[in-house]
Amino acid sequence: MAYLFVEYPKCTTCQKAKKWLTDHNISFIDRHIVTENPTAEELRTWQKESGLPLKRFFNTSGLKYKELNCRETLPSMTEEEQLALLAADGMLVKRPLLIGGGKVLVGFREAEWAEKLAELD
């Protein structure tokens, strides 16, 4: 099975995750988060599958997040408005994302990825 790996190629965390996937012989389809930004529907599905709060899908350390003052504005936004905002700009989305096998992993934490992907074997 090939996973969907959503990344920003210049992101060092994405580069580490990609190397980790390759080193562990995990096949994936690469998707550039800016040129092929996730849609609101994809994000809605991934958020539900992940079991994580929608806030975890925001790249809170990114320049765009700070520029748009999301820390202040997100709490008053509806879920639909937040999904639309995420879908409007890939740089707002936490990365990398790994999707497949009923799992959605947000951000790269090696131990978590190893544990979650081992569950699928």
Long-range contacts (C-beta under 8 A, 24 or more apart in sequence): 1-27, 1-100, 1-101, 2-27, 2-28, 2-29, 2-100, 3-27, 3-28, 3-29, 3-98, 3-99, 3-100, 3-101, 4-28, 4-29, 4-31, 4-97, 4-98, 4-99, 4-100, 5-29, 5-30, 5-31, 5-96, 5-97, 5-98, 6-31, 6-33, 6-38, 6-93, 6-95, 6-96, 6-97, 6-98, 6-99, 7-31, 7-32, 7-33, 7-95, 7-96, 7-97, 8-32, 8-33, 8-34, 8-90, 8-91, 8-95, 8-96, 11-95, 11-96, 13-95, 13-96, 13-107, 13-108, 14-95, 14-96, 14-108, 16-108, 16-110, 17-96, 17-98, 17-108, 17-113, 18-96, 20-108, 20-110, 20-113, 21-98, 24-114, 24-117, 26-117, 28-98, 28-100, 32-90, 33-90, 33-91, 33-93, 33-95, 33-97, 34-90, 34-91, 35-90, 36-90, 37-87, 37-88, 37-89, 37-90, 37-93, 38-86, 38-87, 38-90, 38-93, 38-97, 39-87, 40-80, 40-83, 40-84, 40-86, 40-87, 43-83, 43-86, 43-87, 43-93, 44-83, 46-97, 46-99, 46-104, 47-104, 49-99, 49-102, 49-103, 49-104, 50-103, 50-104, 50-105, 50-106, 52-104, 52-106, 54-79, 54-82, 54-83, 56-94, 56-106, 56-107, 57-86, 57-93, 57-94, 57-106, 58-82, 58-86, 58-92, 58-93, 58-94, 59-91, 59-92, 59-93, 59-94, 59-95, 60-94, 62-91, 62-92, 63-91, 64-89, 64-91, 64-92, 65-92, 68-92
